[in-house]
Amino acid sequence: MNIETMTTSETIIEEALESMRPFLRKDGGDVELVSYHDKVVKLKLLGACSTCDISHLTMKAGLEETIKKMLPEVQQVTAVE
């Protein structure tokens, strides 16, 4: 996602992801914001996160919780390939 064309909401989501990246990178993974539309965030898990058996826990307990805490309007966070 191009930082120069991001909306305020997308910037907040990116800040939430940035706060989680050290934990993901420690295990060889990362995350990318694909889109934010109609209160739904779509993320792409990268590196080790894309094949990890517990990536669903990372998505729900880590990423989704952090994003919703920083941007309460978000209704859903999903992973895309």
Sequence and secondary structure as in RCSB ss.txt:
>XXXX:A:sequence
MNIETMTTSETIIEEALESMRPFLRKDGGDVELVSYHDKVVKLKLLGACSTCDISHLTMKAGLEETIKKMLPEVQ
QVTAVE
>XXXX:A:secstr
  GGG  HHHHHHHHHHHHHHHHHHHTTEEEEEEEEETTEEEEEEEEGGGT TTHHHIIIIIIIHHHHHH TT  
EEEE  
